[in-house]
């Protein structure tokens, strides 16, 4: 599909501390959801949405991510020699996926905070808008979340945040948008985000989840934050702070995403994602349902 946005960033330099000790040796981005590591779900979503230039921002200890997407002709040859054609095809398809997305890797440098990998990637993306998707989110939707965000950007030519309806009692888990105007098809004009407010203070019934269209103006705000950090050496460089600074004088929008969101960044939600994937699988779903039935007898 043709797209007005061709570039995307996947920040993958985090420690995965909420999943320790599981992530002591295995990057959280490589933990499986179904038969794929979680980061592969994100890459597939981007490629299906027309993205042709994906930068994965990494840190030390993340070489397994590169190994996963790297071609392995020797393994393919061995599998074919053993008559394991289906497995060989699957290995080749992953390498083709990486080629379609033109995956490149960038080491993260700069202050701590989720704005730093975005700024790192922006240095090579020039003045183009870009998608930012976290690698510990899995979305199941008829229209990929990334494509929904791109459509919202095409309608507004402004930064866009992915939103989902939330239980107001869970507001302290999320950034909650301040909604100025509700438009058609789940598009909202917002004036910023309130980070993890108490339920009584939440400015809306929506939560900001993993997904952004970032424009050059947001990148400029990140640069300003980073310059201040190097002057004072305090705090972190947050993407939310840059969005709020931008939204103080310019338009920002939120797009309510149609689909189901699974967060794999903590043990409980990771387990939910695993179970949902298993239940949806044509082969494994019946086995898991039998297990649930037996446990409830």
Buried (B, 14 or more C-beta within 10 A) or exposed (E): EEBEBBBBBBBBBBEBEBBEEEBEEBBBBBBBBBEBBBBBBBBBBBBBBBBBBBBBBBBEBBEBBEEBBEBBEEEBEEBBEEEBEEBBEBBBEBBEBBEBBBBEBBEBEBBEBBBBBBBBBBEEBEEBBBBBBBBBBBBBBEBBBBBBBBBBBEBBEBBBBBBBEBEBEEBEEBBBBBBBEEEEEBBBBBBBBBBEBEEEEBBBBBBBBBBBBBBBBBBBBBBBBBEBBEEEEEEEBBBBBBBBBBBEEEBBBBBBBBEEBBBBBEEEBBEEBBEBBBBEBEEBEEEBEEEEEEEEE
